[in-house]
Amino acid sequence: MSTTTKERKAEKKSEDRKDEDRKDDGGEKKRRPWIKWVLGAVLLVVIAIVAFAVLGGSSKKKAPPSGSLKAGKQQLLPLSPSGKLPGKPGQKVIAKSEKVLTIVRGKGFWVGGSKVDRVFVRYPPAGRNVSPQVSIQGELKPAPTNVKKSLGLSTVDTAKVTAEGLYIEASKVGPAQKP
């Protein structure tokens, strides 16, 4: 069958329109760049969920980072946001297992979970029988007016005891007790 001139012209016009449509689209299929971001985000969420399920979940209860330092029934660590040590002078202090951060030879030692959350324990024999984890029996004492002179601490340690307002006067220090 042969085509007429009119049919050929109409066919050519329709091909030209298709070519123009392709040029408008960049000559390729219409792209959706956002779909890569959505698929990437979904993949990250799936990986995070799997990682948490495999690595993060534990049915065991974890001990508080500072141990078990209490005055009465009140937990002394972590410190309140104000930096003051909770409790009142004269309260009995007991700790079954507390981490020793640093020892001030002949004066005492610092216990707690970090350089921020720590409490000074005055215990003159410090250095001889202080292990890395200790049990403590003692009493809360108010910070003296001249902490540096009274407790013999460095300037930084003096500032910490002054800010907390209290320290622990230990009557008995021993190795940590197992829970």
ChimeraX attribute file (.defattr): number of C-alpha atoms within 10 A of each C-alpha:
attribute: neighborCount
match mode: 1-to-1
recipient: residues
	/A:1	3
	/A:2	5
	/A:3	7
	/A:4	8
	/A:5	9
	/A:6	9
	/A:7	11
	/A:8	11
	/A:9	11
	/A:10	11
	/A:11	11
	/A:12	12
	/A:13	12
	/A:14	12
	/A:15	12
	/A:16	12
	/A:17	11
	/A:18	12
	/A:19	13
	/A:20	13
	/A:21	12
	/A:22	14
	/A:23	11
	/A:24	10
	/A:25	12
	/A:26	11
	/A:27	11
	/A:28	9
	/A:29	8
	/A:30	9
	/A:31	9
	/A:32	8
	/A:33	8
	/A:34	9
	/A:35	10
	/A:36	10
	/A:37	11
	/A:38	11
	/A:39	11
	/A:40	12
	/A:41	12
	/A:42	12
	/A:43	11
	/A:44	12
	/A:45	12
	/A:46	12
	/A:47	12
	/A:48	12
	/A:49	12
	/A:50	12
	/A:51	12
	/A:52	11
	/A:53	11
	/A:54	10
	/A:55	9
	/A:56	10
	/A:57	9
	/A:58	9
	/A:59	6
	/A:60	6
	/A:61	6
	/A:62	7
	/A:63	9
	/A:64	11
	/A:65	14
	/A:66	21
	/A:67	23
	/A:68	21
	/A:69	26
	/A:70	20
	/A:71	23
	/A:72	13
	/A:73	11
	/A:74	11
	/A:75	19
	/A:76	24
	/A:77	21
	/A:78	21
	/A:79	17
	/A:80	12
	/A:81	7
	/A:82	8
	/A:83	14
	/A:84	16
	/A:85	23
	/A:86	19
	/A:87	20
	/A:88	15
	/A:89	16
	/A:90	14
	/A:91	15
	/A:92	19
	/A:93	23
	/A:94	22
	/A:95	21
	/A:96	20
	/A:97	21
	/A:98	24
	/A:99	22
	/A:100	22
	/A:101	17
	/A:102	16
	/A:103	19
	/A:104	19
	/A:105	13
	/A:106	14
	/A:107	17
	/A:108	24
	/A:109	22
	/A:110	23
	/A:111	25
	/A:112	24
	/A:113	19
	/A:114	15
	/A:115	12
	/A:116	11
	/A:117	18
	/A:118	25
	/A:119	28
	/A:120	28
	/A:121	25
	/A:122	21
	/A:123	22
	/A:124	16
	/A:125	13
	/A:126	18
	/A:127	16
	/A:128	9
	/A:129	11
	/A:130	18
	/A:131	16
	/A:132	15
	/A:133	18
	/A:134	20
	/A:135	22
	/A:136	26
	/A:137	19
	/A:138	21
	/A:139	19
	/A:140	21
	/A:141	19
	/A:142	16
	/A:143	19
	/A:144	15
	/A:145	9
	/A:146	11
	/A:147	18
	/A:148	17
	/A:149	11
	/A:150	11
	/A:151	18
	/A:152	15
	/A:153	17
	/A:154	13
	/A:155	10
	/A:156	10
	/A:157	18
	/A:158	19
	/A:159	14
	/A:160	21
	/A:161	23
	/A:162	19
	/A:163	14
	/A:164	20
	/A:165	19
	/A:166	23
	/A:167	22
	/A:168	28
	/A:169	22
	/A:170	21
	/A:171	12
	/A:172	11
	/A:173	20
	/A:174	15
	/A:175	16
	/A:176	18
	/A:177	13
	/A:178	7
	/A:179	7
